Amino acid sequence: MAATLPEPVKKYAESPIFTEQTVPKKLTREHDTKPGVWGRLIVLKGELDFVIPGLPAITDRIDIHAPAIIEPTVLHYLVLDGPVTFKIEFLK
C-alpha cells in the first residue's frame, strides 16, 4: 500500500460522511477504484480496518491520526467493528 499520494493528483470528488450505521454494504465487500483513481480514507471519529485481501491479507487499523491511501485498481474492503465516522476523497 502506498504511504503517500503521487504528484500531481488532485481531489475531484468526496463521499458523504458515513458511520457504522450508514456505510454502504459495497464498501465492506471487495471492490476497487478505476484505473488512475486514488482514494484517501479519512477517519473523523473512531477507527476501522482497511483490508487488502490476499495470502496473507494486509490489514491496517485506520484512525484520526493518519488516512489510508487507496491505490488505483487494488482490491480492498473495510471492516467496521465499533462506532466510526469517516469519508473518502477521490483523486486523479
Secondary structure, 3 states (H helix, E strand, C coil): CCCCCCCCCCEEEECCCEECCCCCHHHHCCECCCCCCEEEEEEEEECEEEEECCCCCEEEEEECCECEEECCCCCEEEECCCCEEEEEEEEC
